[in-house]
C-alpha cells in the first residue's frame, strides 16, 4: 500500500501556482501576497523550512514581478533545493542584518497585502513598523479559494491518501473493541495510518457510547462496552495531501433505534454526495444532507456544517455550510459528513472525501457505509 513515493511537483507547476496566486491577488485589489512558512508556502514553492524559528522566512508575490523568497542565509541551501526554487529569486539575510528592511524594499509601502494565516505576529508587526502605511488582510479572508481547485495530480494524491485511510479502517474493523480503552483503539488507528503510508497523523477520534455524541471528542480512557456505538474519525497526511474519513461501528447487535439513526445518517450522506455537481453552491450540499435528517425528526441533533475542503491540510476552504454561495468547480475536494448526536447516549457520523467532476462528484473513500458490527 505504501508503494513508491510520487515525484515532486516540478518548478513549472510551482511557477504556474505563484503566477496564478499573484494574478488572483491583483483581481482582489491587493498589491500582492506575503506567505510565511506553512501549507501555503509548501503548496506555492515546494519549500518546507526547518522546525519553527524566529528568523524571518517570507515569500513575496506581486503581479508582474518575479517571486522573491526572503530566507535566512543558514537555511538558503535548503531553500535552493526546493522543487520550486528555479521559479523564484532567493534573497538571503545574515544574523545581525535587518530582514524587515530587506523585505520592505520589495513592497509597495502603501499597498494592501494578503498575509498567510501562519505568519507570526512578531514578523508582521515588525514589517508594519518598517512600513507604517502598509495594510494587511488575512489570506483566507482575501483569497479563500486559492488552493481549493486541485489539478488532476493533486486529486490522485488525495485519492491515494483516502485509499490508505480506507485500508486502515478495513484493518481496525477486524480488531477487538470491547474491553479496550478508546485511546488504545486510537493508537491502533494511528499505527495503521502510518503503516499504509501516512507521514503524519492529524487525529484519531474514537467516540464510544455517550462520547460519540460529541463530534470532536478527545479520545480518552473510557472502556468500550458491548452495545456501544463507536464513532471513528481519523486522518492525516500522505505524500503531502490529506485524508479524513469517518465510519460508525457497533459493538455487538444494535437496537432498532440505533439502526434507524444510522440509516438516516447514511441516507443524508448519500443525498449530500448526490448534490455535488459543477455550478451547485456549497450550501446546496449542506441543504441536501440536512433535509434528510430534518425530515426524519433529528434536525436539532445535526450540530455542525456538512463538510470542509481538504488538500495540503486536512481542513481548509471551501465549506459546505448554509450561507456559502461559492459555486462548486471541477477539482474541488471536500468532505461530506453529516451526523446525528444524541446527548448522553450515542452519535453517528459517516464521512467521505468527494471531488467535483465535470458532470457530478466522485467519492474518494470506498469502504462500506453500512453499519459494521465489531467484537
C-alpha positions as CSV (number, residue, x, y, z in Angstrom):
1,X,0.0,0.0,0.0
2,X,2.8,2.4,0.7
3,X,4.4,1.9,-2.7
4,X,6.8,4.3,-4.4
5,X,6.6,8.0,-3.4
6,X,5.2,10.1,-6.2
7,X,7.5,12.5,-8.0
8,X,7.5,16.0,-6.5
9,X,5.7,18.8,-8.4
10,X,8.0,20.5,-10.9
11,X,9.3,24.0,-10.9
12,X,6.9,24.8,-13.8
13,X,3.9,23.7,-11.6
14,X,5.1,25.9,-8.8
15,X,5.7,28.8,-11.2
16,X,2.2,28.5,-12.5
17,X,0.8,28.4,-9.0
18,X,2.7,31.5,-7.9
19,X,1.7,33.4,-11.1
20,X,-2.0,32.4,-10.6
21,X,-1.8,33.5,-7.0
22,X,-0.3,36.9,-7.8
23,X,-2.9,37.4,-10.5
24,X,-5.8,36.4,-8.2
25,X,-4.4,38.8,-5.6
26,X,-4.5,41.7,-8.2
27,X,-8.1,40.8,-9.2
28,X,-9.0,41.1,-5.5
29,X,-7.4,44.6,-5.4
30,X,-4.3,43.5,-3.5
31,X,-0.8,44.7,-4.1
32,X,0.4,41.1,-3.5
33,X,0.8,38.3,-1.1
34,X,3.1,37.6,1.8
35,X,3.5,33.9,2.6
36,X,5.2,32.6,5.7
37,X,6.2,29.0,6.4
38,X,3.2,26.7,6.4
39,X,0.9,24.9,4.0
40,X,0.6,27.9,1.6
41,X,4.4,28.2,1.2
42,X,4.7,24.4,0.6
43,X,2.0,24.5,-2.0
44,X,3.4,27.5,-3.8
45,X,7.1,26.7,-3.7
46,X,7.6,23.2,-2.5
47,X,9.7,24.6,0.3
48,X,9.1,23.4,3.9
49,X,11.6,25.2,6.2
50,X,13.1,23.5,9.2
51,X,11.3,23.5,12.5
52,X,9.8,26.7,13.7
53,X,12.3,29.5,14.0
54,X,12.2,33.2,15.0
55,X,14.2,34.0,11.8
56,X,12.1,35.5,9.0
57,X,11.3,33.4,6.0
58,X,8.7,35.1,3.7
59,X,7.6,34.7,0.1
60,X,6.7,38.0,-1.6
61,X,4.3,37.7,-4.6
62,X,3.2,40.6,-6.7
63,X,1.6,40.8,-10.1
64,X,4.1,41.4,-12.9
65,X,7.2,40.8,-10.7
66,X,9.3,37.7,-10.1
67,X,8.5,35.9,-6.9
68,X,11.1,36.5,-4.1
69,X,11.7,34.3,-1.1
70,X,13.4,36.1,1.8
71,X,15.2,33.5,3.7
72,X,17.9,33.2,6.5
73,X,21.4,32.6,4.9
74,X,21.9,29.5,7.0
75,X,18.7,28.0,5.5
76,X,19.2,29.2,1.9
77,X,20.9,26.0,0.7
78,X,17.8,24.0,1.7
79,X,15.5,26.6,0.0
80,X,17.6,26.4,-3.1
81,X,16.9,22.6,-3.3
82,X,13.1,23.1,-3.1
83,X,11.1,21.9,-6.1
84,X,10.0,25.4,-7.0
85,X,13.4,27.1,-6.3
86,X,14.0,27.6,-10.0
87,X,10.8,29.6,-10.3
88,X,11.8,32.3,-7.8
89,X,14.6,34.5,-6.6
90,X,16.2,33.9,-3.2
91,X,17.1,36.9,-1.0
92,X,19.1,35.7,1.9
93,X,20.0,37.6,5.0
94,X,22.5,37.0,7.8
95,X,22.2,37.4,11.5
96,X,22.9,41.0,12.5
97,X,21.2,42.5,9.4
98,X,17.6,43.7,9.3
99,X,15.4,41.2,7.4
100,X,12.4,43.5,7.6
101,X,14.3,46.3,5.9
102,X,15.2,43.9,3.1
103,X,11.6,42.8,2.8
104,X,10.3,46.4,2.9
105,X,12.3,47.1,-0.3
106,X,10.2,44.6,-2.1
107,X,6.8,46.0,-1.1
108,X,4.6,48.9,-2.0
109,X,4.8,51.0,1.1
110,X,1.1,51.9,0.9
111,X,-0.1,48.7,-0.6
112,X,-2.5,46.1,0.9
113,X,-1.2,42.6,1.0
114,X,-2.8,39.3,1.7
115,X,-0.9,37.6,4.5
116,X,-0.9,33.8,5.1
117,X,-2.6,32.6,8.2
118,X,0.6,31.1,9.6
119,X,2.5,34.4,9.7
120,X,3.9,35.2,13.2
121,X,2.7,38.4,14.8
122,X,6.4,39.1,15.5
123,X,7.1,39.4,11.8
124,X,4.0,41.2,10.7
125,X,4.3,43.8,13.4
126,X,8.0,44.4,12.5
127,X,7.0,44.9,8.8
128,X,4.3,47.3,9.8
129,X,6.8,49.2,11.9
130,X,9.1,49.5,8.9
131,X,6.2,50.5,6.6
132,X,3.6,52.3,8.7
133,X,1.2,52.8,5.8
134,X,1.3,49.1,4.9
135,X,-2.1,47.3,5.1
136,X,-2.6,43.6,5.6
137,X,-5.6,41.2,5.3
138,X,-5.8,37.5,6.2
139,X,-5.1,35.4,3.1
140,X,-8.0,33.0,4.0
141,X,-10.3,36.1,4.1
142,X,-9.0,37.7,0.9
143,X,-8.5,34.6,-1.3
144,X,-10.3,31.7,0.4
145,X,-10.3,29.6,-2.8
146,X,-6.6,30.0,-3.5
147,X,-5.9,26.2,-3.1
148,X,-9.5,25.0,-3.5
149,X,-9.4,23.7,-7.1
150,X,-7.0,20.8,-7.4
151,X,-5.3,19.7,-10.6
152,X,-5.5,16.0,-11.6
153,X,-2.2,15.1,-9.9
154,X,-3.4,16.6,-6.7
155,X,-6.8,14.7,-6.9
156,X,-4.9,11.5,-7.4
157,X,-2.7,12.2,-4.3
158,X,-5.9,12.8,-2.3
159,X,-7.3,9.6,-3.7
160,X,-4.2,7.7,-2.6
161,X,-4.5,9.2,0.9
162,X,-8.1,8.2,1.0
163,X,-7.3,4.6,-0.1
164,X,-4.7,4.4,2.7
165,X,-7.3,5.6,5.3
166,X,-9.8,3.0,3.9
167,X,-7.2,0.3,4.3
168,X,-6.7,1.4,7.9
169,X,-10.5,1.1,8.5
170,X,-10.6,-2.4,6.9
171,X,-7.9,-3.5,9.4
172,X,-9.4,-1.8,12.5
173,X,-12.8,-3.3,12.0
174,X,-11.3,-6.8,12.5
175,X,-9.8,-5.9,15.8
176,X,-11.4,-6.2,19.3
177,X,-13.1,-3.1,20.6
178,X,-15.0,-4.5,23.7
179,X,-13.0,-4.2,26.9
180,X,-10.4,-1.8,25.4
181,X,-9.9,1.9,26.1
182,X,-10.7,4.4,23.4
183,X,-7.1,5.6,23.4
184,X,-5.9,2.0,22.7
185,X,-8.1,1.8,19.6
186,X,-6.9,5.3,18.6
187,X,-3.3,4.2,18.9
188,X,-4.1,1.3,16.6
189,X,-5.6,3.6,14.1
190,X,-2.6,5.9,14.1
191,X,-0.2,2.9,13.7
192,X,-2.3,1.7,10.7
193,X,-2.4,5.0,9.0
194,X,1.4,5.1,9.2
195,X,1.7,1.5,8.0
196,X,-0.3,2.4,5.0
197,X,1.9,5.4,4.1
198,X,0.9,8.4,6.2
199,X,3.8,10.5,7.2
200,X,1.6,12.4,9.7
201,X,-1.4,11.5,11.7
202,X,-3.6,14.6,12.5
203,X,-6.4,13.0,14.5
204,X,-7.9,9.6,15.6
205,X,-11.2,10.3,17.2
206,X,-12.7,7.3,18.9
207,X,-16.0,8.3,20.5
208,X,-17.7,5.3,22.2
209,X,-21.2,5.2,23.7
210,X,-22.2,8.7,25.0
211,X,-18.8,10.1,23.9
212,X,-19.9,9.6,20.3
213,X,-22.4,12.4,20.8
214,X,-19.5,14.9,21.0
215,X,-18.4,15.4,17.3
216,X,-14.8,16.3,18.3
217,X,-14.5,14.1,21.4
218,X,-11.0,13.9,22.7
219,X,-10.2,10.1,22.6
220,X,-9.8,9.1,26.2
221,X,-9.8,6.3,28.8
222,X,-13.4,5.2,28.6
223,X,-13.6,1.4,28.3
224,X,-15.6,0.4,25.2
225,X,-18.5,-1.9,26.2
226,X,-20.8,-4.3,24.4
227,X,-23.7,-2.4,23.0
228,X,-21.7,0.8,22.3
229,X,-21.9,2.7,19.1
230,X,-18.4,3.9,18.3
231,X,-17.6,6.9,16.0
232,X,-14.2,6.5,14.3
233,X,-12.9,9.7,12.6
234,X,-9.3,9.7,11.5
235,X,-6.9,11.2,9.0
236,X,-3.6,12.9,8.3
237,X,-1.1,13.5,5.5
238,X,0.2,11.0,2.9
239,X,2.7,12.4,0.4
240,X,1.8,15.9,1.5
241,X,-2.0,15.5,0.9
242,X,-4.8,14.8,3.4
243,X,-7.1,12.0,4.4
244,X,-10.2,12.3,6.6
245,X,-12.9,9.7,6.9
246,X,-15.5,8.7,9.4
247,X,-17.3,5.4,10.0
248,X,-19.5,4.4,12.9
249,X,-19.3,0.8,14.1
250,X,-21.3,-1.0,16.7
251,X,-20.1,-3.5,19.4
252,X,-22.4,-6.4,19.0
253,X,-26.0,-6.2,17.9
254,X,-27.6,-2.7,17.7
255,X,-31.0,-1.7,18.9
256,X,-33.7,-0.8,16.4
257,X,-33.3,2.9,17.2
258,X,-29.5,2.7,16.7
259,X,-30.1,1.1,13.3
260,X,-32.7,3.7,12.4
261,X,-30.4,6.6,13.3
262,X,-27.5,5.1,11.3
263,X,-29.8,4.6,8.3
264,X,-30.9,8.2,8.5
265,X,-27.3,9.4,8.5
266,X,-26.3,7.1,5.7
267,X,-29.3,8.4,3.6
268,X,-28.3,12.0,4.4
269,X,-24.7,11.4,3.4
270,X,-25.9,9.9,0.1
271,X,-28.1,12.9,-0.5
272,X,-25.2,15.2,0.2
273,X,-22.9,13.4,-2.2
274,X,-25.6,13.3,-4.9
275,X,-25.9,17.1,-4.6
276,X,-22.3,17.6,-5.7
277,X,-22.1,18.9,-9.3
278,X,-20.4,21.8,-11.1
279,X,-22.3,25.1,-10.6
280,X,-24.1,24.0,-7.4
281,X,-23.5,26.2,-4.4
282,X,-21.6,24.8,-1.4
283,X,-24.7,25.4,0.7
284,X,-26.6,23.0,-1.6
285,X,-24.6,20.1,-0.3
286,X,-25.4,21.1,3.3
287,X,-29.1,21.6,2.5
288,X,-29.4,18.2,0.8
289,X,-27.9,16.3,3.7
290,X,-29.6,18.3,6.3
291,X,-33.1,18.0,4.8
292,X,-33.0,14.2,5.2
293,X,-32.1,14.5,8.9
294,X,-34.7,17.2,9.5
295,X,-37.4,15.1,7.7
296,X,-36.5,12.1,10.0
297,X,-37.1,14.3,13.1
298,X,-33.4,14.7,14.1
299,X,-32.6,18.2,12.8
300,X,-31.7,19.6,16.2
301,X,-29.1,16.9,16.6
302,X,-27.2,17.7,13.5
303,X,-25.0,20.4,15.0
304,X,-22.2,21.2,12.5
305,X,-21.6,22.0,8.9
306,X,-21.8,19.2,6.4
307,X,-18.2,19.4,5.1
308,X,-14.9,21.2,4.7
309,X,-12.2,21.3,2.0
310,X,-9.1,19.2,2.1
311,X,-5.7,19.4,0.3
312,X,-2.3,20.0,1.8
313,X,-4.2,20.5,5.1
314,X,-7.0,18.3,6.4
315,X,-9.3,21.3,6.9
316,X,-9.4,24.2,4.5
317,X,-12.0,26.1,2.3
318,X,-14.5,25.5,0.8
319,X,-17.0,24.8,3.5
320,X,-20.3,23.0,2.9
321,X,-22.5,25.2,5.1
322,X,-25.7,27.3,4.9
323,X,-24.9,30.8,3.5
324,X,-21.8,29.7,1.5
325,X,-22.8,30.5,-2.1
326,X,-19.4,29.7,-3.7
327,X,-20.2,27.6,-6.8
328,X,-18.6,24.1,-6.9
329,X,-15.9,23.8,-9.6
330,X,-14.4,20.6,-11.0
331,X,-11.3,19.8,-9.0
332,X,-12.6,21.0,-5.7
333,X,-12.3,18.3,-3.0
334,X,-14.1,18.3,0.4
335,X,-15.8,16.1,3.0
336,X,-19.4,15.2,3.1
337,X,-20.0,14.2,6.8
338,X,-23.5,14.6,8.2
339,X,-24.1,13.3,11.7
340,X,-26.7,12.9,14.5
341,X,-25.7,13.3,18.1
342,X,-28.0,12.3,20.9
343,X,-26.6,13.8,24.1
344,X,-25.7,11.3,26.8
345,X,-26.5,8.4,24.5
346,X,-24.6,7.9,21.2
347,X,-23.7,9.6,18.0
348,X,-23.4,8.6,14.3
349,X,-21.3,10.2,11.6
350,X,-20.4,9.0,8.1
351,X,-17.8,10.9,6.1
352,X,-16.2,10.6,2.7
353,X,-14.0,12.9,0.7
354,X,-15.6,13.9,-2.6
355,X,-14.1,15.6,-5.6
356,X,-16.2,17.6,-8.1
357,X,-16.0,16.1,-11.6
358,X,-17.2,17.6,-14.9
359,X,-20.6,16.1,-14.5
360,X,-21.1,15.4,-10.8
361,X,-19.0,14.1,-7.9
362,X,-16.6,11.2,-7.2
363,X,-16.2,9.7,-3.8
364,X,-12.5,9.1,-2.9
365,X,-13.4,6.7,0.0
366,X,-14.8,3.3,-0.8
367,X,-15.4,1.4,2.4
368,X,-18.9,0.3,3.2
369,X,-21.3,2.9,4.6
370,X,-23.5,0.1,6.2
371,X,-23.3,-0.3,9.9
372,X,-20.3,-2.5,10.7
373,X,-20.6,-4.8,13.7
374,X,-17.4,-5.4,15.7
375,X,-16.4,-7.5,18.7
